[in-house]
Amino acid sequence: MCTALLQLDFAAAFAANPVLLLETPLLTIIFIPYVIRYVQTGCWRLRFWQNIALWVCIIFLVLYGIVRNLFSLP
């Protein structure tokens, strides 16, 4: 997926891992404020909403991996 994204081939990236491709903007929204806060204050802890969003992403990735392997999804 990363190679396809570097080549700007979004169709191939989506075919490789659609869930991760769809979660990429959310992960960006989570980590940009985290990095800015760390640089400004030195605090490395995630805020509550960032922590919840990160766990939701992890759960979706794990569930997609299980379903993809059980039912031979593309």
N, CA and C atoms as a LAMMPS dump frame, in Angstrom:
ITEM: TIMESTEP
0
ITEM: NUMBER OF ATOMS
222
ITEM: BOX BOUNDS ff ff ff
-5.0000000000000000e+02 5.0000000000000000e+02
-5.0000000000000000e+02 5.0000000000000000e+02
-5.0000000000000000e+02 5.0000000000000000e+02
ITEM: ATOMS id mol type element x y z
1 1 1 N 0.819 -1.181 0
2 1 2 C 0 0 0
3 1 3 C 0.866 1.248 0
4 2 1 N 1.917 1.255 0.794
5 2 2 C 2.784 2.435 0.863
6 2 3 C 3.469 2.695 -0.472
7 3 1 N 3.899 1.647 -1.15
8 3 2 C 4.531 1.814 -2.458
9 3 3 C 3.538 2.403 -3.455
10 4 1 N 2.327 1.912 -3.425
11 4 2 C 1.299 2.449 -4.323
12 4 3 C 1.007 3.91 -4.018
13 5 1 N 0.984 4.285 -2.749
14 5 2 C 0.75 5.679 -2.392
15 5 3 C 1.903 6.577 -2.843
16 6 1 N 3.129 6.076 -2.743
17 6 2 C 4.267 6.862 -3.213
18 6 3 C 4.214 7.091 -4.719
19 7 1 N 3.595 6.166 -5.426
20 7 2 C 3.438 6.303 -6.876
21 7 3 C 2.113 6.991 -7.233
22 8 1 N 1.379 7.44 -6.208
23 8 2 C 0.074 8.101 -6.363
24 8 3 C -0.946 7.22 -7.063
25 9 1 N -0.844 5.926 -6.828
26 9 2 C -1.799 4.966 -7.382
27 9 3 C -2.788 4.608 -6.274
28 10 1 N -3.817 5.437 -6.134
29 10 2 C -4.759 5.277 -5.033
30 10 3 C -5.629 4.031 -5.192
31 11 1 N -5.904 3.623 -6.413
32 11 2 C -6.701 2.414 -6.629
33 11 3 C -5.952 1.186 -6.136
34 12 1 N -4.668 1.098 -6.427
35 12 2 C -3.868 -0.043 -5.958
36 12 3 C -3.701 -0.003 -4.44
37 13 1 N -3.542 1.186 -3.887
38 13 2 C -3.427 1.318 -2.433
39 13 3 C -4.718 0.88 -1.756
40 14 1 N -5.851 1.257 -2.333
41 14 2 C -7.141 0.854 -1.77
42 14 3 C -7.316 -0.659 -1.886
43 15 1 N -6.879 -1.237 -2.993
44 15 2 C -6.983 -2.687 -3.166
45 15 3 C -6.087 -3.423 -2.177
46 16 1 N -4.954 -2.855 -1.84
47 16 2 C -4.024 -3.508 -0.914
48 16 3 C -4.566 -3.526 0.514
49 17 1 N -5.088 -2.409 0.975
50 17 2 C -5.613 -2.337 2.344
51 17 3 C -6.579 -1.162 2.446
52 18 1 N -7.852 -1.39 2.162
53 18 2 C -8.812 -0.28 2.162
54 18 3 C -9.022 0.358 3.53
55 19 1 N -8.992 -0.425 4.581
56 19 2 C -9.254 0.131 5.91
57 19 3 C -8.132 1.075 6.326
58 20 1 N -6.909 0.666 6.116
59 20 2 C -5.796 1.528 6.497
60 20 3 C -5.763 2.789 5.645
61 21 1 N -6.087 2.672 4.378
62 21 2 C -6.12 3.853 3.519
63 21 3 C -7.206 4.826 3.986
64 22 1 N -8.354 4.313 4.389
65 22 2 C -9.433 5.177 4.869
66 22 3 C -9.137 5.75 6.252
67 23 1 N -8.323 5.051 7.042
68 23 2 C -7.979 5.537 8.374
69 23 3 C -6.811 6.518 8.366
70 24 1 N -6.095 6.617 7.278
71 24 2 C -4.928 7.493 7.219
72 24 3 C -5.257 8.951 7.553
73 25 1 N -6.331 9.534 7.016
74 25 2 C -6.639 10.918 7.418
75 25 3 C -6.953 11.038 8.918
76 26 1 N -7.648 10.065 9.47
77 26 2 C -7.949 10.102 10.904
78 26 3 C -6.669 9.994 11.731
79 27 1 N -5.768 9.11 11.329
80 27 2 C -4.498 8.98 12.047
81 27 3 C -3.681 10.263 11.953
82 28 1 N -3.758 10.931 10.815
83 28 2 C -3.069 12.212 10.657
84 28 3 C -3.667 13.252 11.598
85 29 1 N -4.99 13.273 11.703
86 29 2 C -5.668 14.211 12.599
87 29 3 C -5.321 13.919 14.061
88 30 1 N -5.053 12.67 14.37
89 30 2 C -4.677 12.304 15.74
90 30 3 C -3.255 12.75 16.047
91 31 1 N -2.328 12.485 15.14
92 31 2 C -0.918 12.657 15.47
93 31 3 C -0.355 14.054 15.232
94 32 1 N -0.931 14.855 14.359
95 32 2 C -0.411 16.215 14.166
96 32 3 C -0.583 17.051 15.437
97 33 1 N -1.773 17.075 16.066
98 33 2 C -1.873 17.823 17.333
99 33 3 C -0.98 17.235 18.436
100 34 1 N -0.774 15.916 18.409
101 34 2 C 0.098 15.266 19.394
102 34 3 C 1.529 15.779 19.251
103 35 1 N 2.017 15.838 18.029
104 35 2 C 3.383 16.301 17.792
105 35 3 C 3.512 17.779 18.151
106 36 1 N 2.528 18.584 17.776
107 36 2 C 2.571 20.011 18.1
108 36 3 C 2.578 20.209 19.609
109 37 1 N 1.736 19.47 20.308
110 37 2 C 1.682 19.587 21.775
111 37 3 C 2.991 19.143 22.408
112 38 1 N 3.588 18.079 21.873
113 38 2 C 4.86 17.596 22.41
114 38 3 C 5.963 18.636 22.213
115 39 1 N 6.01 19.253 21.044
116 39 2 C 7.039 20.253 20.778
117 39 3 C 6.847 21.477 21.677
118 40 1 N 5.601 21.881 21.89
119 40 2 C 5.331 23.078 22.686
120 40 3 C 5.521 22.858 24.176
121 41 1 N 5.044 21.716 24.685
122 41 2 C 5.021 21.522 26.137
123 41 3 C 5.93 20.406 26.629
124 42 1 N 6.315 19.496 25.772
125 42 2 C 7.111 18.352 26.207
126 42 3 C 6.262 17.232 26.77
127 43 1 N 4.948 17.411 26.776
128 43 2 C 4.032 16.381 27.275
129 43 3 C 3.811 15.338 26.184
130 44 1 N 4.103 14.072 26.489
131 44 2 C 4.024 13.023 25.473
132 44 3 C 2.748 12.208 25.557
133 45 1 N 1.862 12.54 26.456
134 45 2 C 0.625 11.769 26.617
135 45 3 C -0.423 12.206 25.62
136 46 1 N -1.18 11.224 25.113
137 46 2 C -2.291 11.524 24.219
138 46 3 C -3.454 12.078 25.019
139 47 1 N -4.211 12.954 24.401
140 47 2 C -5.432 13.441 25.034
141 47 3 C -6.482 12.34 24.966
142 48 1 N -7.559 12.524 25.72
143 48 2 C -8.593 11.493 25.801
144 48 3 C -9.169 11.161 24.427
145 49 1 N -9.54 12.18 23.638
146 49 2 C -10.15 11.942 22.331
147 49 3 C -9.165 11.283 21.376
148 50 1 N -7.874 11.603 21.496
149 50 2 C -6.874 10.967 20.65
150 50 3 C -6.718 9.496 21.009
151 51 1 N -6.755 9.223 22.288
152 51 2 C -6.635 7.841 22.754
153 51 3 C -7.819 6.997 22.284
154 52 1 N -9.025 7.527 22.413
155 52 2 C -10.222 6.809 21.969
156 52 3 C -10.177 6.579 20.46
157 53 1 N -9.841 7.618 19.697
158 53 2 C -9.78 7.489 18.236
159 53 3 C -8.722 6.479 17.817
160 54 1 N -7.593 6.464 18.491
161 54 2 C -6.539 5.508 18.174
162 54 3 C -6.995 4.076 18.445
163 55 1 N -7.68 3.859 19.557
164 55 2 C -8.178 2.516 19.861
165 55 3 C -9.246 2.074 18.872
166 56 1 N -10.08 2.997 18.433
167 56 2 C -11.086 2.665 17.419
168 56 3 C -10.401 2.238 16.128
169 57 1 N -9.359 2.958 15.728
170 57 2 C -8.609 2.577 14.524
171 57 3 C -7.988 1.199 14.666
172 58 1 N -7.404 0.928 15.811
173 58 2 C -6.78 -0.38 16.048
174 58 3 C -7.82 -1.487 15.987
175 59 1 N -8.979 -1.263 16.602
176 59 2 C -10.039 -2.283 16.597
177 59 3 C -10.525 -2.542 15.179
178 60 1 N -10.72 -1.482 14.387
179 60 2 C -11.15 -1.675 12.998
180 60 3 C -10.111 -2.438 12.195
181 61 1 N -8.838 -2.13 12.392
182 61 2 C -7.784 -2.846 11.66
183 61 3 C -7.737 -4.321 12.035
184 62 1 N -7.86 -4.619 13.307
185 62 2 C -7.843 -6.02 13.749
186 62 3 C -9.065 -6.765 13.227
187 63 1 N -10.247 -6.151 13.334
188 63 2 C -11.462 -6.798 12.832
189 63 3 C -11.4 -7.014 11.328
190 64 1 N -10.887 -6.032 10.594
191 64 2 C -10.756 -6.191 9.154
192 64 3 C -9.784 -7.324 8.824
193 65 1 N -8.685 -7.41 9.558
194 65 2 C -7.725 -8.486 9.333
195 65 3 C -8.341 -9.851 9.579
196 66 1 N -9.134 -9.983 10.619
197 66 2 C -9.789 -11.256 10.922
198 66 3 C -10.805 -11.604 9.844
199 67 1 N -11.668 -10.64 9.512
200 67 2 C -12.705 -10.891 8.502
201 67 3 C -12.077 -11.164 7.134
202 68 1 N -11.027 -10.431 6.81
203 68 2 C -10.362 -10.619 5.514
204 68 3 C -9.778 -12.033 5.391
205 69 1 N -9.225 -12.541 6.454
206 69 2 C -8.632 -13.876 6.412
207 69 3 C -9.662 -14.993 6.505
208 70 1 N -10.742 -14.751 7.23
209 70 2 C -11.763 -15.792 7.36
210 70 3 C -12.597 -15.945 6.099
211 71 1 N -12.931 -14.829 5.468
212 71 2 C -13.843 -14.858 4.334
213 71 3 C -13.161 -14.562 2.998
214 72 1 N -11.85 -14.509 2.961
215 72 2 C -11.051 -14.266 1.744
216 72 3 C -11.507 -13.011 1.008
217 73 1 N -11.631 -11.928 1.747
218 73 2 C -11.972 -10.644 1.126
219 73 3 C -10.732 -10.115 0.398
220 74 1 N -10.929 -9.268 -0.585
221 74 2 C -9.767 -8.706 -1.315
222 74 3 C -8.953 -7.791 -0.448
